[in-house]
């Protein structure tokens, strides 16, 4: 059966010595499975049953690992709360997810106080008579939310079968094909990607599937990761480029580490630094709405046409994943809007039929990206169809920032764009046209700071720079021509 609990059930039988650990203490997969059964019993006593949505606000911990298997194994649905969203949007996702229970750790006491349903601290989880973790593969299992790139975050719900197919596709690409960030059962996985991003890119499923050890060491800390790599306890991690740069700033030896990275552009200087530290890396392309779509491999084209420079820009479809490019007028012949399909695609956005109809068409998902097909079948992502900014692997919706800036009484019009940044991939900058000579940039920053206090935006969304222009380039319908504006402000990516 293609179910989440079946993965751990198999691992406890085949891989007696493999463990999940927080770096200090460890639990075998057999013990973790038994813990999950008893946790499921305790949750059942609190009213969790088939179809219940249980939100979990926690960092990457062994307890979260066990909760994943306990909740999904009792036919309930787990929602790993996207903790990088602004408070206002977190509240929105909790409501739209239909969550009736919230399990939280110390850092999220304030969130628990605002939650209208039943709350339970991870330290207070009770165990009870073991529950049999046996479900049908078409049972809903995981609720995820997009990062709100074009408005409010959109909910996506995956069945057991869909999520297992998506996770196994990553495992197969990394084990069966020649790729730098290769995996085997001899590795120890330390996911740096948080659980609220596609369940740490599937790591809590991939590790027991392969019989590999798993390290769940809490919130990402480059010193902790560096120390575990240097000591030989961690051999593989996943992270966005911003995390990688922070890891490289530590004094730890990282020789031999394997990194799966993506979420934003892999800059040339980061590739050089990876190789200086003898770090092998592969790039991944995917998203909440489609899970993993492609991972770079050493094709003949990659080896002969640029090596790691090629791999930083091109990814290759995972098994049973398929791309097609929808050509648009004005594009070069090998370019188009990227569509993707795979057996694990969701049915659409949960309870959002109109947005589903726009994004999921005839079995294909419209990714919103523009790409180029390479001779080896790989895909190179060129740009977003929309103008959303991606900073440190996280999306920043420019439209939200623009609406706040325009609310400043001294601003007539505003545009927010992404400026290339070596550390973060992109950072937001704003271009404004003042109402009159009384304009001061401080008034815009005050308006943005007030929005942070209200929970409308995160503080790291605030633009690094504000440019003042006499006018912004507009289309005939009054929309800002952002491409023209990027050229005027010299904000092109290399």
Phi, psi and omega in degrees: 000138178272077179230155181297311180296333180295333178295312181288327177298317178294318183296322183292335180275317186272328190240076188298328188262357181280146190224162165246134189218155173262008182098343179246314178233155184228156181228132177291161177297328177296315178295320180297322179295316179294322176299318180297321179298318181287324175298319178300321177297318178294322178291324177298323178295337180263012174097003177281127177215192183304129178089348178293137176262120181248117177274141178233121177249099183200162173276188180285102182226156174302327178296319177298319178304311181294323178296324177305313183284326179293310185294309182290331181287343179256020177071014172271177184239133180261134172242103174286109188298128180286096188282354178271354177284156173299155182308319181299320181283329175299315177301320179297316182292323178297322178291312185288339179284347186067026180293132176251345180229143176231122173256130188219159175250182191309318187292352189236031176301318182297321178297317181297325181293335181268347186285130185281345182265202181280135180241151181209122177288145181300330179288343184256009178298131181258146175256152181217194179304135184302142176255138176290123182269083186220115183225164174277148187290341179268010178283134175302139186230319190228130174251127178232159177234139172294170185270015175071040184294329182235037181135220181284150177303143181251135181278141177230132181242129181248141172281170176304310183299316181297314183291322178295317178301318179296316179293318181293329178297323175294313181302317182293319179297324184273344181254326188261351183236160183280095181226143186302319182270052185294157182231151170207174178293347179276350182278160169244116183272130172236090181291123174271335174295130182290160182299333182282359171254090177054042181050056179055043182055036174081005185303319181293348174261319183295317184299305178294331176300321180271348186079020180272154174288152183230129176253124177239095194254023176089204179296144184302128177222113185301327179294318179296313179298314181300318180296317180291327176291313181300323180281357179082009182276335177239132181244346187213140176214164170238144183192154172281161184305324179300317177299318181298319179297320178295321178296320181291341179280349177284167180268008185280148173286128183245014184304131175089355179292143175248133187232128169260120187227155180176196180094336174199173185299135175272106184288155183301319183293332177291322176301315180299319181290323173305312185289327176298329180263012180057040177261128173269140181222148170234151179255147182234146177232132180181198180181170180302325185277353184215359186058211183286136177246321184202148178222138184293140175229163178279081171282168176301321180298318180296318182290325186267345187237040172129352175059232183295333176297325177289315184293335179288341186247340189237133174240159186239140185305137174287163181306131178072009170261145185219136177253151163219148180252126178265107185287139177240151181303133180097348178274155173293161189299327184264016180249160175177173174284132188277128169242149184224145172217152182194161180298341183263005178301139176288169179289342182151196177276137185295118178059030175229074186298324182291316179291328175297316182298328179285324190262329183246108188232119176053041177086357180251147174256127176280110188286338185082009179250155172251133183218176178232133177277131182265162183301333182269011180090357178285168180239133173250121179280128183257321185189166170277144172297319175271183187248033180288144182263139178241114184237119181062030181083359182248144181277141173237108181289114183295329184295325179294315179297319181297319181295324179290316182296318182294337177290346175293130189297337183264006182250128178271320181207156184207149173222140177243130183228167177266131176255129180305138182218130184298323184274315189259358185085301174215150170228144181286141169229154182242145171241127184231152169250121182288154174290317179202193185287354181277357184299136173225136182301329182301330180293325177291315180296325176296319180296319180292320178298322178295323178294326176296315180298327181278355181080015181281329179220165172273153182294332181282357173282341187299129182302141179289328182223154173231118178262140175253129181232151178293327177203155175257142179294130185237152172280178180294338179264006176091004178277148180287130176276092187291328179297317177296320180295321177301317180296318182296323182266002179057057182249026183285145173281149176281000000 
